[in-house]
């Protein structure tokens, strides 16, 4: 006993610990989500800051380099104007030597910050501008060797002690003077780019401060955004399979993802509630349709006069008719239930033209009408012969109900646009426009047409179920006063050609839904004005 109590106590303690742990995990869950949101926000902000800073810095560097190149070209153009004049501005006389030319060029051109003018004669440094520079290129022997003896105008870059130097060296010569000079315009590019570097550093500092502010703001916003999640979850937990009327409140919330989520859940609940209501209506309608013939039979049997042979014959005929109608209703309901099962259709290779002709031979005996076989698709396709036959017979039987002797009823099949189409067309009164949208619904019947006792409004529902089971659809095309065409539009799954001795249509007995004696569907009413 003691051991049992101890085990129970331990088990209870462990259960309580587990529950507490679960509660702690649930309490930590919003905070963990909040932390992940903050982490991702900061990562994205940091990434965006880095990209913006880098792109801005590169654009500033490119603008600086472009300005340097433009300045170098402008200085060389100034050199050329002086050289083309061939007159020393200081004396007004022609230049006497290459050294005089270089001295004039450097003297009459004012160097900008980080810009340097240098002159070389016969490969040796001779002149330079007086602007201060980070390093003295005039004392850099490697730079002198690189630019002091060029023969053609040369653009170049040189790595000095102060960073990159961009230069343009132009040879200078003078008739009568064998000396060869070189005029050089040099820019200390790294110093010129210092403004761009400073701007990038300032952006990083400002970005870091912005990042901290964004983290604080994101923490507050994430908390407010995630708060409605608990409300949504609480409302969703309160919805049961028997109570679908509760909805998640969305009024007063700004439009966002959570509002869309709540609206989507509410729409789903609306569909579930509508489906549940439709199921209840279906059961009510089915019960009513089955109770009606029972009531009729019971009422006539209660007033039956056994001594009157004529009354007995009439009552037996009525009872037989009502029982037949009940049998059709039950058969159709069972068929619609089986339509949702995977094995409802069993496709096999079928000669569509032969199938169309065979169905036409069957249905032309349904009534005294002007029967016409319009066309037959000369293809072999994968489809369920019995189900397609069942649907076409139902459509033909429906067409007979809404036509009179001499009216035209046509049947055909055609392959077009990757779809295989079967149709039954009649020249009857047609379906009113207000009823066309619901002709394929179960127990849907119009206010005009055949007698109400002719069917329960399941015929076109069966046809649509057969079409959908094949991956297709049923289509109604009706013009009031001119006639109706109902088509089965199926995917054209073509099969290899059948052998000559192969049968095109199964010789199996007709399915339970067919009445072999009458050659028609035992149910089969038009889903519109039935």
Rosetta blueprint (number, residue, H / E / L):
1 X L
2 X H
3 X H
4 X H
5 X H
6 X H
7 X H
8 X H
9 X H
10 X H
11 X H
12 X H
13 X H
14 X H
15 X H
16 X H
17 X H
18 X H
19 X H
20 X H
21 X H
22 X H
23 X H
24 X H
25 X H
26 X H
27 X H
28 X H
29 X H
30 X H
31 X H
32 X H
33 X H
34 X H
35 X H
36 X H
37 X H
38 X H
39 X H
40 X H
41 X H
42 X H
43 X H
44 X H
45 X H
46 X H
47 X H
48 X H
49 X H
50 X H
51 X H
52 X H
53 X H
54 X H
55 X H
56 X H
57 X H
58 X H
59 X H
60 X H
61 X H
62 X H
63 X H
64 X H
65 X H
66 X H
67 X H
68 X H
69 X H
70 X H
71 X H
72 X H
73 X H
74 X H
75 X H
76 X H
77 X H
78 X H
79 X H
80 X H
81 X H
82 X H
83 X H
84 X H
85 X H
86 X L
87 X E
88 X L
89 X L
90 X L
91 X L
92 X L
93 X L
94 X E
95 X L
96 X L
97 X L
98 X H
99 X H
100 X H
101 X H
102 X H
103 X H
104 X H
105 X H
106 X H
107 X H
108 X L
109 X L
110 X L
111 X L
112 X L
113 X L
114 X L
115 X E
116 X E
117 X E
118 X E
119 X E
120 X E
121 X E
122 X L
123 X L
124 X E
125 X E
126 X E
127 X E
128 X E
129 X L
130 X L
131 X L
132 X L
133 X L
134 X L
135 X L
136 X L
137 X H
138 X H
139 X H
140 X L
141 X H
142 X H
143 X H
144 X H
145 X H
146 X H
147 X H
148 X L
149 X L
150 X L
151 X L
152 X L
153 X L
154 X E
155 X E
156 X E
157 X E
158 X E
159 X E
160 X E
161 X L
162 X L
163 X E
164 X E
165 X E
166 X E
167 X E
168 X E
169 X E
170 X E
171 X E
172 X E
173 X E
174 X E
175 X L
176 X L
177 X E
178 X E
179 X E
180 X E
181 X E
182 X E
183 X E
184 X E
185 X E
186 X E
187 X E
188 X E
189 X H
190 X H
191 X H
192 X H
193 X L
194 X H
195 X H
196 X H
197 X H
198 X H
199 X H
200 X H
201 X H
202 X H
203 X H
204 X H
205 X H
206 X H
207 X H
208 X H
209 X H
210 X H
211 X H
212 X H
213 X H
214 X H
215 X H
216 X H
217 X H
218 X H
219 X H
220 X H
221 X H
222 X H
223 X H
224 X H
225 X H
226 X H
227 X H
228 X H
229 X H
230 X H
231 X H
232 X H
233 X H
234 X H
235 X H
236 X H
237 X H
238 X L
239 X L
240 X L
241 X L
242 X L
243 X L
244 X L
245 X L
246 X L
247 X L
248 X L
249 X L
250 X L
251 X L
252 X L
253 X L
254 X L
255 X L
256 X L
257 X H
258 X H
259 X H
260 X H
261 X H
262 X H
263 X H
264 X H
265 X H
266 X H
267 X H
268 X H
269 X H
270 X H
271 X H
272 X H
273 X H
274 X H
275 X H
276 X H
277 X H
278 X H
279 X H
280 X H
281 X H
282 X H
283 X H
284 X H
285 X H
286 X H
287 X H
288 X H
289 X H
290 X H
291 X H
292 X H
293 X H
294 X H
295 X H
296 X H
297 X H
298 X H
299 X H
300 X H
301 X H
302 X H
303 X L
304 X L
305 X L
306 X L
307 X L
308 X L
309 X H
310 X H
311 X H
312 X H
313 X H
314 X H
315 X H
316 X H
317 X H
318 X H
319 X H
320 X H
321 X H
322 X H
323 X H
324 X H
325 X H
326 X H
327 X H
328 X H
329 X H
330 X H
331 X H
332 X H
333 X H
334 X H
335 X H
336 X H
337 X H
338 X H
339 X L
340 X L
341 X L
342 X H
343 X H
344 X H
345 X L
346 X L
347 X L
348 X E
349 X E
350 X E
351 X E
352 X H
353 X H
354 X H
355 X H
356 X H
357 X H
358 X H
359 X H
360 X H
361 X H
362 X H
363 X H
364 X L
365 X L
366 X L
367 X L
368 X L
369 X L
370 X E
371 X E
372 X E
373 X E
374 X L
375 X L
376 X L
377 X L
378 X L
379 X L
380 X E
381 X E
382 X E
383 X E
384 X L
385 X H
386 X H
387 X H
388 X H
389 X H
390 X H
391 X H
392 X H
393 X H
394 X H
395 X H
396 X H
397 X H
398 X H
399 X H
400 X H
401 X H
402 X L
403 X L
404 X L
405 X L
406 X L
407 X L
408 X E
409 X E
410 X E
411 X E
412 X E
413 X E
414 X E
415 X E
416 X E
417 X L
418 X L
419 X E
420 X E
421 X E
422 X E
423 X E
424 X E
425 X E
426 X E
427 X L
428 X L
429 X L
430 X L
431 X L
432 X L
433 X H
434 X H
435 X H
436 X H
437 X L
438 X L
439 X L
440 X L
441 X L
442 X L
443 X L
444 X L
445 X L
446 X L
447 X L
448 X L
449 X L
450 X L
451 X L
452 X H
453 X H
454 X H
455 X L
456 X L
457 X L
458 X L
459 X H
460 X H
461 X H
462 X H
463 X H
464 X H
465 X H
466 X H
467 X H
468 X H
469 X H
470 X L
471 X L
472 X L
473 X E
474 X E
475 X E
476 X E
477 X E
478 X E
479 X E
480 X L
481 X L
482 X L
483 X E
484 X E
485 X E
486 X E
487 X E
488 X E
489 X E
490 X E
491 X E
492 X L
493 X L
494 X E
495 X L
496 X L
497 X L
498 X L
499 X L
500 X L
501 X L
502 X L
503 X L
504 X L
505 X L
506 X L
507 X L
508 X L
509 X L
510 X L
511 X L
512 X L
513 X L
514 X E
515 X E
516 X L
517 X L
518 X L
519 X L
520 X E
521 X E
522 X L
523 X L
524 X L
525 X L
526 X L
527 X L
528 X L
529 X L
530 X L
